[in-house]
């Protein structure tokens, strides 16, 4: 069945790939994007699908939604504000308020029965520091701990790990499923607000909706310009210019990475599967990686022998360990099929084909230092 689909943020990383896949399957697609200079400093990117209708506008404006939703059956709401910058209100204006406006317009214009489905892009960040257990107090497992964000008093001393409040043993991370909700920074809080708006308003007004919590998505078309996000972006830019990258903390923080093509597969699957309606799904890579191991994999894949620097710097607000449990989405028939090396190769091919200036990374680092996001251990 072909749909008339609106993709907000459709010029972005996840959005543009999803647009391509939707059009390939015979759907009509309308892109809504404001071409924010933070992400698109050179304006409209050349990779945009020519078969998509393009509408320039801001998802924070009600009139834009009213126009964008005309004749639409399906909405993918990908437009978002991210990075770790202290302009707190912007996260909520873009991420939460825009989602409220989407449902508001659908209800006011009596369009709820015309919408086949809404898919909302959330984030692994909603789970905060994730699920842990104490191997000493609870060696058999079964008793889980959900630590709060690490404070400056801990990080400034170079104490990276969470410890048991009873015995001081370093906690072991456990994969976090969708029941884990512990947002600890402004981005995570805004994305959880977005989740709750979508799930509750969709249920109340009978609008089938799905929330997807993406882990760290990797692949071509990732913006080079986000100051904070993207280990692969940071490492690739350094290796492109034969520079030694700085790895924060001790490099043993754990993450999971998912390829953009696997994300697109998940995006299309939940559209067609009614069993997804009204639910939240983690979309992750299924394999835990330390940041150091991830960098080593980049070195091997790209055949670059440049040792990283580990000078005791940290980003205030970073999560220590977070890995998504993807069991729920697997029950619908999805599983990640691409590897981290696939993501690295695709992104490298993309980045060397761009006019990338050496100063991009330095500017981002300077901005984060200026805003006191990057800090150093006090010896």
N, C-alpha and C positions, 0 to 999 in steps of 0.2 A: 504494500500500500504506500502510495506517495503522499507526502505531507507538505504543507506550507509552513516553513520553519523560520522562526526568528532566533538569531544567535547574537546575544549581546557580547561585546568584547570579541566580536568575530574576526577582528584584524589581529588579535593577539596570538600567543603561542598555542594554547589548547584550542581556542576558538577557531583559528584558521584551519587547523588540521581537521577539526570536526566538520567544518563547512565543506571541505574537500570531500570527505567521506559521505556526507549527506547528499551532496550533488551527484556523486558517483552512483548512488543508489536511486537516483531519479527524483529526488525531492527538490522543491523550489525553496531557495534560501534567501532570506533578507538579513544582511549584516547591520547591526547597530554598534557604532564605535565612535568615540570622540577623538581618537588619535592623540591621546595624551602625549605631551612632549617628553615625559619621563620614560615612556616606553617606545614611542615612535618620534624621535627627535628630527627625523628627516621626512616626516609626513607619511603618506600612504605607502605601505610596503609593496614591493614588486611581486610578492608571492600571492597576493589576494586573487581568489578565483574569479575570473572574468564572468562566469555564469551566475554569480550571486548579485542580488540587488544590494546596493550600498546606501545606507542612511547614516549621515553624520549627526550625532547628537549625544547628549549626556543623560545617563540613566537616573540622575538625581532630579530630572525635570519631568513633571507629570505630563505636560503636553507632548513631550517626546514619546513617552510610553503610549499615549493615546493614538498617536500617529503610527508608531512602529507595530502595534498589535493588530492593526486593521487587516482582516483576511487571514490571520494566522491560526494554525492548528496546534503547533508545538513551540515551546520556548525553551531554549538552552540559555540559562543566565550565567554567563562567564565573566561579565564585566566586574572588575574588582580592583581594590587598592591594596597593595602589599608593600613589602619592605619593612625595615625596623626603624622607622623615623618617629620622632615624638610629636607629630601633628595628630594627636589622638582622635579628634573629632572627625577628621577626614575618613578614617577607617569606617566609622559608623555611617557617615553620610553616603559613602559610595556602596558599601557592602550591605548594611542593614536597611537603611532608608530606601534604597533603590528596590530592594526585594519587597518591602511593604507597599511601595508604589505600584509594583507589578500586580499584586493581588488586589490592591485598591481599585485600580483602573478596570480590571476584569470584573469585579463585583459591581462597580458603579455603572459600567457600560453594558451590564447584563450579558457578558461574553463567557461566563463560566461554563456553559454547556457546549460551547464551540471549541474549547481547548481540550485537545487529546491528552496532553501531558506537559508538565514543567519539570525540567531537570536543572537543579541548582548546584553549582560548584562550591563545595565547602573545602575544608582543609584538615589534614592530619593535626594541625596546630590546635584544633579544638580539644584534643586529648592531653594537651600540655606536656608534663613530664612523663605521662604514661603510667603503666602498671609495673610495680616492682614487688619483690619479696625479700625477706631477710633469711639468708641461708643458715644462720645460727639459731635464731629464735623459732623459725618454722622450716626446718630442713626438708620436710616432706611436701612443702608447698601448701596451697589451699588458703593461705591467709595472705591477702594482697595489700600492698601499701601504695598510696597515690601521693607521692611527695609534691610539695609546693615548689614554686619557682625558687631557684637558688639566689640568695641575697648577696649584695656587694660585700658584706662582712665576711662571707665565705670565699667568694671568688677572688677578692683582692689578696688573699693568702695563698692562692693557687690550689685550693681544696676543691677539686672538680666534682667528685662523686657524692651522691646522696648516701647518708648513713642512717642506720637504724637508730631510732630515738631511745631504744632500750639498752642495746649492747654496743652501739657505735660501729657495728660491722658494716662494710660497704654493701649497699643493696644491689641485688641482681635484677636487671630489667627483664620484663616478660612482654611478649607481644600483646598489644592493646587492641581489644575488639571495640565495636561500636558503642558498647555500654559505658566506656570510659569517657568521661566529660570533665575536664579540669582546665579550662582555658586560663592562661597565665599572663598573656600580654594583650596589647590593644588589638592587634590583628586577630588573634584567636578569639577574643571576646566578641569582636564584630562578626566573625564567621559563625560563632555559635548563635548569636542573635539572629543571623540570617537563617540558620537551620530551623530555629524555633518558629520564626515567622512563616517559613515555607510549610513546615509540617503541620502546624496548628491551623493556619488559615486555609490551607488546602483541605484539611479534614472538615472544617466547619462549613466550607462553601462547596464541597464536592468537586474539587479540582485535582485530578490525579497528579501527584508530585513525587519526585525522588530527590534525595540528597546524596551527593557523592563526595566523600572525604578523600581527596587526593594526597598521596605521599609526595615525595620530591620527584616531580616530573622532569624527565630529561629528553633532549633531542634537538633537532634543528628548529630554527625560528625562535628559540629563546632570546629574549632581549639581552643585549650586552650592558644595558644602562641602569638596571635596578641596582641600587647601592648595596643592598643587603643580600638578596636571595641568590642561590645557585652556586653550589660548590664546584660543579663542572664548569660553569661560566668563568669563575675566578681562576681555577687551575688552567683552563684552556687558554685564557688570555695571557697568563704568565708564560706558559709554554710556547705560545705563538711568538712571543718576543724574547724567548730564551732567558726568562727571569725566574728567580727562585720564589715560589709562592710562600706566603705566611700561612701556617696552619694554626688555628686557634686552640687554646687549652693545651692538651697533650696529644691530640690527634686520635684518641681512643674513644671518642664519643661515637655512638652507634646510630645509624640511619638506615632507611630503606628507600631505594630509588626505583622508579617505574618508568618504562619507556613510553613516549607519547603515543605510539601506535597501539600499545596495550590500553592506554587511557581512552583512545578513540573507540576501540572495540567495546569497552565498558559503557561508554556514552551511548553507543547505538544499541547495545543489548538492552539496557533498561528502558529505552523508548518502546521497544516491541514486547517487553515482558511485563504483563500486568502484575506478576508476583512481586515486582519491585515497588509498586505504588505504596506511598506512605511510609517508606523506610529509608534508613541511612545505611550506606555501604562504604566500607574502606576500599580504596583502590590503590594497592601497593605492589611492590615488586616481589615480595615473598622471601627475600634473602637479606639478612642483616649485613651491613658493611660498617667497619670503622672508617673514619675519614682518612686515616693513613693508608688503609688497604685500598680505598677508592682511588687515592692519588697514585699509589703504586700501579694500580690497574691502568690508569691513564698513561703513566710513563711507559709501561710495556706496550700498550696498544698503539701509542703514537711514536714509540721508539725514541723517547726523549730522556736523557740521563741527567736530570737536574734535581739535586737534593732540595727538599723543602726546608724552610726555617720554622723552628718551633720556639719562639722567644718568650713565651709566657704571656702572650696577649689573649684577651678573651672579648667576646661580644656580649655586652650586658643584656640579658634577656634570652640568651640561647638556651635551648633544651639540652640536657646532658645526653640522654638516650631516648629514642622513640622509634618503635617499629610497629607497623600496623598488622594486625591479624586480618587476613583477607578471606577467611573461611566462609563468611556469609555470602559474599559475591560469587565465590566458587560454586555454591549450591545452585546458582542460576545458570551455570555452564561456562563461566568465564574463568580464565587463568592467564597469568602473564606468560607470554611466549618469547619475548625478546630479552636479551641479556644487557647488563651494564655496558659490556664492550660494544654491543650494537649501538647503544645510545652515544657512547663516546665517539665512535667512528662517524656516525651521522652528524653529530654536532661539529666535529673537527672539519669535515668536508664543507659544512655550512660556513663556519667561521673563516676559513681560509679563502672563501669566495666573496667575502665582504670587505668593504673598505673600513677596516677597524683601526682606529688610532691608538697609539701606545698610551695616551693619556686617559683613556676611558677608565681603566681600573684605578689608576692613581687618584683621579678625581673622586671616585666613589669612596675610596679609603679615607681620603682627606675629609670628605663630608661626614663620614661616620665618626672620625676622631673629633671633629669640630662639635658634633652633637653629643659627644661622650658615649657613643655606642661602643666603640672600640676602646678598651682600657687595658692597663698592664698590671701585672702582679706587683705588689709593693714589697720589695725585699727589705 
